[in-house]
């Protein structure tokens, strides 16, 4: 049973409606104002909707799908309130979607090309109390509160060109509530360059980095400082252990056996409730010599080692461990 009421004025070229109300026996329920142009000419379709509410849920979706993904089954009801305008290739959304899995607020403009293979987008999205445990079916996760500002274009890594500013206000992982983690950077031509930082007192760090995914061997440069890493407070270790260090690395390679470059950890401090250990640096270098032999160098206060020849790094390390 469907009930529809409201005031409609116009024709298929331009139809205006006021207080359009839709009721069903299911969860689908809506109230909106707005107008639609060129209803019978989809290539010229335009719409402007002011949505008081549009509500639906998993029970309604079962009418159109034989089986539902487990994540969708967790969605009891969802209600959108806000404005939507555009046409077949442009979408301007300014509103909030509320559900039992959390809230999503968006002010976003998206423009697609004619065959929907490329998009230009700009805006911001905020999530509040998003239940990652139910959405991702992972008991280690909890609620997420975050916001992202994005300005760019592209739908795959090859043509992606975007400025991204992400702030995770808080997110729960492994029963710990991480706070104030930010990612700011730009990705263009398969190169990401930016900064990741955390002001959480138990994982406080600032890292600048650059990752190049274009070459035969992907590369990454990292420079940063970890001011405090409390592995016990983060529920990552069953005993007290804190760490501080500075990081400097420039490496490339798809896997361990391909890695070339260097990694340096300086001003290292490890401590627990009773002991503190300090080290100036631990340095690692992997290179190919003129004779095409592979060389690994390790320098640290505990051990200095070098390995030169033709070998498989993964197998060699495993043999040394055994």
Secondary structure by P-SEA (a helix, b strand, c coil): cbbbbbbbbbcccbbbbccbbbbccccccccccccccccccccccccccccccccccaaaaaacccccccccccccbbbbbbbbbbcccbbbbbbbbbcccbbbbbbbbbbbccccccccccbbbbbcccccccccccccccbbbbbbbbbbbbcccccccbbbbbbccccccccccccbbbbbbccccccccbbbbbccccccccccbbbbccccbbbbbbbbccccccccccccccbbbbbcbbbbbcccccccccccccccccbbbbbcccbbbbbcbbbbbbbbccccbbbbbbbcccccccccccccaaaaaaaaac
